[in-house]
Amino acid sequence: MNRNQQQKYQWLAIFLAMLASTVSFAQHPGPQPRPMASKLTVESQTNTIGADGVPTTTIVSATSPLPAGTSNQLPYVQSNIRDGLGNEMVNTLPSTPTVPFNLIDGAVLTSTIDKTSPKDDLNQFLADIQSAANKGIVDQQKIQAALDILEGNPIANRVYSGFALLHYNGPNKVGHVTLQPDGTYNVNIHQIWYDNHIESDTALLDVSQAVNAPWTITYTIDVLNGGADDFSPFVMYFDDPSLSPPPMPRMPHVAMDATFYPLSEGTRFVIKLKHAPAKYYNLTYTWGWRIHPPRVQVTERVSKTAPDATGVARDLLWWETSVFGPNPRQDDASKQFAISQIGELAPAKRMWQALRSAQSASSAQVAALMADAAISFRDWSDRTHLPRGVQADPNSDVTLFYANNTIYGNATTFNNWNGRGSLFKATLLNGDHFVHGYVNVDFGGSRGWENQFQDSGGAGGSHTFGRTHWWMNTAMPLNSVTVDPASADGQTLGKRRVQITLNYDAPQRLKLYQFDPLHHDVAVFSVH
């Protein structure tokens, strides 16, 4: 987009924001007034180079249209949401006082499964390999078994077979909403939940067949050791596409916890969930509120775009294949190339490297390698601290470390939000060998949120978002904030600082949501 076009769409965004601001809040559940913004979603966003040579992005958020200092909670309205044209968006009422699971289509099917998780087996294999090495034995079979877990190779008698702990296979994780024999539209998604992890076989979603029709996702969820939680897929919708003609970015509208269903360990759940017509669809966050962050995973509309280095708009599948190749699981060479893109300081990569080295090492060397891998295993097990070799910035509220196509952070709360004008500072470190992006989203603080009658049968239900009118705290396009790759040896990290002046009141449920828009999947880190 050239400068004249950019200015044109900035002014168009201002016009739409002013138009929306004339809408009464009493008309809820239609679109809530949009904040005034000179750069599509923010008041200003500038890039400078700090005195220490670190790139810095300074953002002034748009100002909330809600009265300052008042509650940003909206009254519950028992109806579907309407779009900016006044049209009803079916399947957007998550719950009612008498129907807490209003968007679940049919009965939830359950069956008993072996709840052994990848973490359980990997931990045992690392211990067994080290024990054997201490006795002078190199256990090649268990070394390969541990590598199979990390690489996501087929594993007999395990429901987690095929789910890689190394996040190199994004190009293979594309789902398609298709017409079914009964005339409905559906896509199947398989997830595993364990400890603080959610892994999915689908990270990108082609919804093009159901643009004007309601559709469903049939989730198969295997709940393994430590995975008990509430199934709360948070669906984000844009406004009607005619209100933001290309190349203008789509206008933010509404999002909601589509359900809040209790999940128990050792059980497979099959849950079919209803969605509004796909012309509105943005993405779905599936998270477990009982361990959040980092128990979260996203499935995103594949046709969303961001400009490459030459300014050409590229869809999200292109961003995956440009890094990892068109089919990372086509053969071993393709797999090795894709894994090479993951940084050396990523805990999962460090375990993988230790195991690979162990295949040709002496027993004494294997013992030392497994001792090192055990440290990386502990780092991998908890993304709410920075792994070894990564230093926090003492001058930031949170330091985020991109590695293995995910995000580690050193803080899960932000307590310095004392009204409008508060400053949030984040330091971004990139350990991978490709560019990562940064987006910061407001889930209802600026435009309001509405509670819902969700009931999970436990304390988790109190955390539901309900329905929120979301807004962006970073400017468009999606990759307006990026972090350079690490050095070739992975030891020198890419770095950027971000500071945001927050011109709205803090949301009730979650304060700031941060993610990589180019390689989303599990690259998410929030602060409460």
Secondary structure as GFF3:
##gff-version 3
##sequence-region A 1 528
A	DSSP	alpha_helix	3	21	.	.	.	ID=ss1
A	DSSP	three_ten_helix	25	27	.	.	.	ID=ss2
A	DSSP	beta_strand	42	49	.	.	.	ID=ss3
A	DSSP	beta_strand	55	61	.	.	.	ID=ss4
A	DSSP	beta_strand	73	74	.	.	.	ID=ss5
A	DSSP	beta_strand	109	112	.	.	.	ID=ss6
A	DSSP	alpha_helix	118	134	.	.	.	ID=ss7
A	DSSP	alpha_helix	140	151	.	.	.	ID=ss8
A	DSSP	three_ten_helix	170	172	.	.	.	ID=ss9
A	DSSP	beta_strand	174	176	.	.	.	ID=ss10
A	DSSP	beta_strand	178	179	.	.	.	ID=ss11
A	DSSP	beta_strand	185	194	.	.	.	ID=ss12
A	DSSP	beta_strand	197	200	.	.	.	ID=ss13
A	DSSP	beta_strand	204	206	.	.	.	ID=ss14
A	DSSP	three_ten_helix	208	210	.	.	.	ID=ss15
A	DSSP	beta_strand	215	223	.	.	.	ID=ss16
A	DSSP	beta_strand	229	238	.	.	.	ID=ss17
A	DSSP	three_ten_helix	241	243	.	.	.	ID=ss18
A	DSSP	beta_strand	252	257	.	.	.	ID=ss19
A	DSSP	beta_strand	261	263	.	.	.	ID=ss20
A	DSSP	beta_strand	267	275	.	.	.	ID=ss21
A	DSSP	three_ten_helix	278	280	.	.	.	ID=ss22
A	DSSP	beta_strand	281	287	.	.	.	ID=ss23
A	DSSP	three_ten_helix	289	291	.	.	.	ID=ss24
A	DSSP	beta_strand	296	301	.	.	.	ID=ss25
A	DSSP	beta_strand	305	307	.	.	.	ID=ss26
A	DSSP	beta_strand	313	315	.	.	.	ID=ss27
A	DSSP	alpha_helix	316	324	.	.	.	ID=ss28
A	DSSP	alpha_helix	332	340	.	.	.	ID=ss29
A	DSSP	alpha_helix	347	358	.	.	.	ID=ss30
A	DSSP	alpha_helix	363	380	.	.	.	ID=ss31
A	DSSP	beta_strand	398	403	.	.	.	ID=ss32
A	DSSP	beta_strand	406	409	.	.	.	ID=ss33
A	DSSP	beta_strand	422	430	.	.	.	ID=ss34
A	DSSP	beta_strand	436	437	.	.	.	ID=ss35
A	DSSP	beta_strand	439	442	.	.	.	ID=ss36
A	DSSP	beta_strand	449	450	.	.	.	ID=ss37
A	DSSP	three_ten_helix	459	463	.	.	.	ID=ss38
A	DSSP	beta_strand	467	468	.	.	.	ID=ss39
A	DSSP	beta_strand	471	472	.	.	.	ID=ss40
A	DSSP	beta_strand	482	483	.	.	.	ID=ss41
A	DSSP	beta_strand	494	502	.	.	.	ID=ss42
A	DSSP	beta_strand	512	515	.	.	.	ID=ss43
A	DSSP	beta_strand	524	527	.	.	.	ID=ss44
###
